Amino acid sequence: MTNKNTKKSKNKILSSKKTTVILSSIILLPFLIFGFILIRDKMGTGTPVIGSRNDHQLEHKITEEQLKAVEELVKIDDVKSSKVTLKASTLRVYLEVSAEMSKEQLAKVGEAIYKQVIEVIPIDPYFTNTENNKQYDLEVHTYNDVEDKTGDDFVYYEIIRTGSMEDTNYAFLTDAKDPEFKEEVLELMEKLAEEREAEKSAKEAEKEAEAETEEDEGGE
């Protein structure tokens, strides 16, 4: 009887030790993996863990001439003001139209500009990812110039084509029921207004500087 009890006691101890080892391994596994990643990255060639999307990825690059062509094509009667940016591998076109324009007309303006943009800068290859390369994303934002951006008369229409998308996405962001989503749209509008004011001030300062230079040269 004593031998049997001793064996049972030993089995319990062994079982307890095995359980402890297994549990410890499970708990430590994520830390071991994380540690391995850190060591691997430190032993690497100096490439950062968080890479830039632009690093060795843009096989087809948008040229200054293409950008200028886009800036020119948005200068139409239906568009009161416009802005074209190329940042972080995303080409964005902002179009402000009259508040008198209907929702349908506003969408048509955005879609017409989108079609012209992809004629100048084709979807394939500029906005189409490949197995080895990520290309640009394209966004066309069209909105009206109503003063009250929180009211029902404010319309914001977005066209998006990312490098990974097979089809272009069209959406009225102001139709969103989520108040937080609408708030993001309003924040974007405020940011655009601030940038527009900053650009206006910079141009005015540039003109004043040029005028002062001409006066100084005339005085001489």
Secondary structure, DSSP 8 states (H G I E B T S, - for coil): -HHHHHHHHHHHHHHHHHHHHHHHHHHHHHHHHHHHHHHHHHTSSS--SS--TTTTT-SS---HHHHHHHHHHT-STT-SEEEEEEETTEEEEEEEE-TTS-HHHHHHHHHHHHHHHHHHS-HHHHT---SS----EEEEEEEE--S-TTSTT--EEEEEE-TT-SS-EEEEGGG---HHHHHHHHHHHHHHHHHHHHHHHHHHHHHHHHHHHHHHHHH-
